[in-house]
Structure formats: C-alpha cells, structure tokens
Amino acid sequence: MRMLLGAIAVAASFVHADTHTGQVQTLYTSPAHRTIAAFAQDDGLVAWFTPGSKTCNAVWLWQLGGAQQHLPAQGSGYHNVTCTWQVPPRSPVGLAVARNGGYPSLLWTLHESAAQALRFDYVLGATAAVPEERRFQEVAHARRGAGLWLGGVAGSGTTLVYAVAQVAYKDQVACLSTPNAPGACALKIVEGGVGGVYRIVGRTAPQLIKGTSPAVAVAAFGDEVAFVRATGAAVADGRPLASASVPVEVRNTLTGALMTSVTPRTAPTAIALSGSALALLGRSGARLVLDWYEVKTGKLLGSLRLPQGAAPTISIGDNVIVFHVGRSIRSVNIDTKRVAKVATAAAVPVGLSVAGDRIAWAENIAGRGRIRAVTLAPAP
C-alpha cells in the first residue's frame, strides 16, 4: 500500500485536538498562499480541499493526533482531474469523509463552469490505502437543465453517499420542434431512472440504495441516510426543487428499509442527521426556520426561527445543532432548545460542522487557510 505514514508536512503547523472546553484552538494552518475551499469531519477524521494556483489542487486527510495524507496521488503514472481543475473563489466543492471499506476515505465533487454548454459535476474519491483518484460518476446536465443534477455528498461512520436527480423534458419532441413556444420545453423529474442516493463501497461502482428517490440534499449517520426528494417541478434553469409537501425519508443504507418519514413544514434547503434526531432547515419568507424531529417516531421536537443573515447550512451532533450567522457560530440544544453563541470566527466559516463534542470549521485569513475547533461542555 502506498501510504503516507508518520511524518506531518513540515510546511504546515498544527496542534493536537485536545482543546479545552469553550476555548477556540487552531488545529492547522496552511502554508502561505494556500486557502481552504471545503472542510469536512467525522469522529477523529478531518479533511479539507486546498485550491492551487501554481501547484496542484489537493485534498488532505488527517487522522487527528496522527498522520496527514495528501490525496489524490499525483506525479508521473497518475492521471486525475483534481490536480489541474480550475476552482473559482466561490465555486462549490463538495467534501465528505468516513472510514469506508475499513480505511479513512474521502469523497469530493468538482463543479464545472456555468459557461459550458454541458455542465459536469465530477464525483471523485480516494482512500488512505489506495490514494489514486477514483472517478465514480460524471453527473452532467445541459444548459437548459435536462440531464443529471448532483444533490450533495455526505459521510459518517463507514458510510459515504451522494445524491442525484434526473431531469427530462415533458415532451422532448415539442421542445425540439418549437423550442420558443411557451411551455414547449417544460421539465420534469424522472422517477425510476438513475436518480436516487448512491453508496460508495471502497473503489467499486456506486450502489443505488434501495427505496431512495431523486434527491436534492442528503445526510448520513452510521448506516442510515436521510434525503430530500426532488419534486416533479424544476426552476427555469432546470434545477430540481424541494417541497414542503414531499416527505423526507430516513433509510438504512444496507437494506433500503424505511426507518422514518417526516413531512417538512417548509421546503428544505439543508438537512442533517444524528442517531436520535433529523434536522431540516427551510425558508419561510425572508427567514430560515430550523425544525428537528425524533428519528424513531418522526415527532417534531423543536423549532427555531434563525436570525436574519443566517447561512443555509446546518450540522447536528449528539446534543446540539450548529449554524452560523456571518462569523458568529451558534448552537441550539436539541432537548432544551436553548440557543448559545459558541465562538466568533475570524472569517466566514467554511464547512462548519460538529462531531461528538467538537465543533470545527475552516477559515481563510490573508491568503492562508486554517482549521479551528472548540470543544463543547458535557451535557448535564
């Protein structure tokens, strides 16, 4: 096995993740002129994506307290799209980490420029044991929207998943013959096609999880996956939509068995899953509303109207749900519904998430990326 073991890169400084409760610590600082475009964590694993201008883009895998590994493998004999991919400052990069197939593993996505007639989202991966880039799928759609749309990636425990929705013309013949006629090129979500949630197992072909449907968002916890179904409509550019009238399901990733189903009160824009709760973030007017449900029963446990300016992203841990308003990082206790300010980031957080009692994120300051974390106080 070609693995980078033992030594940590000299150019980057770091400390072990033994943070004191409530105290923000910097776990990692990148070399000069290396920012962080995406960040993810799961248990004792953290990962980040660093765009390169004069050097290759890189995905880093770090087992806290141990070795850092640079993925995917590069140099003579290795061919990958990650190295030379042009990553604009605001281009989305999806990233998930888990112990897939017995080894620390990464799943990441690269998004092609909107200027292209055919737009690709590449679903890529590598493991600590086999660092070569694996291209799992090219999720592509035409400029008008017909084709496949990526619905996000997620990782937890031994599970790595990604979601896909397929969009097609309601009447392709009418669209081709009279493309400028009103409604001639109306779009629909294809049910029973290639859309659904796919599970990654090692480097084998992705496996469609039984019972899943075309999805616009996905979350994972252990052997369970939650997904937001795409509705039968699509916006003008073909992008699939979520709806408040369509149930959000939690299914077993191995068998496809339905664990629970909840009907959201607002159209979900983000989703998060833990062993006990399912969190949904939706929009009501100009504000975001956070609802969370008991996984076993689907019972609504709590609801919170987020402050104006809150980002449309959430993460859930054993006891709290984490979100941010600008640079202000906040949590809401799942049981007590108490909202607390956790920390203030030096820049807008990237990949803000919670794993166990550790809240971590990446931030970019003066052309350098760094990873920061704060440890939550134990639950009473």
Stockholm file with secondary structure:
# STOCKHOLM 1.0

chainA/1-380         MRMLLGAIAVAASFVHADTHTGQVQTLYTSPAHRTIAAFAQDDGLVAWFTPGSKTCNAVWLWQLGGAQQHLPAQGSGYHNVTCTWQVPPRSPVGLAVARNGGYPSLLWTLHESAAQALRFDYVLGATAAVPEERRFQEVAHARRGAGLWLGGVAGSGTTLVYAVAQVAYKDQVACLSTPNAPGACALKIVEGGVGGVYRIVGRTAPQLIKGTSPAVAVAAFGDEVAFVRATGAAVADGRPLASASVPVEVRNTLTGALMTSVTPRTAPTAIALSGSALALLGRSGARLVLDWYEVKTGKLLGSLRLPQGAAPTISIGDNVIVFHVGRSIRSVNIDTKRVAKVATAAAVPVGLSVAGDRIAWAENIAGRGRIRAVTLAPAP
#=GR chainA/1-380 SS CCCCCSCCCTTSEECCSCCCBTCCEEEEECCTTBCCSEEEEETTEEEEEECCSSSCCEEEEEETTSCEEEESCCSTTCCCSTTTCCCCTTCCEEEEEEEETTEEEEEEEEECCTTSSEEEEEEEEEESSCCSCEEEEEEEEETTSCEEEEEEEEEETTEEEEEEEEEEESSHHHHHHCTTSTTTTCEEECTTSSCEEEEECTTSCCEECTTCCCEEEEEEETTEEEEEECCSCBCTTCCBCCCTTSCEEEEETTTCCEEEEECCSSCEEEEEECSSEEEEEEEETTEEEEEEEETTTCCEEEEEECCTTBCSCCEECSSEEEEEETTEEEEEETTTCCEEEEEECSSCCEEEEEETTEEEEEEEETTEEEEEEEECCCCC
#=GC SS_cons         CCCCCSCCCTTSEECCSCCCBTCCEEEEECCTTBCCSEEEEETTEEEEEECCSSSCCEEEEEETTSCEEEESCCSTTCCCSTTTCCCCTTCCEEEEEEEETTEEEEEEEEECCTTSSEEEEEEEEEESSCCSCEEEEEEEEETTSCEEEEEEEEEETTEEEEEEEEEEESSHHHHHHCTTSTTTTCEEECTTSSCEEEEECTTSCCEECTTCCCEEEEEEETTEEEEEECCSCBCTTCCBCCCTTSCEEEEETTTCCEEEEECCSSCEEEEEECSSEEEEEEEETTEEEEEEEETTTCCEEEEEECCTTBCSCCEECSSEEEEEETTEEEEEETTTCCEEEEEECSSCCEEEEEETTEEEEEEEETTEEEEEEEECCCCC
//
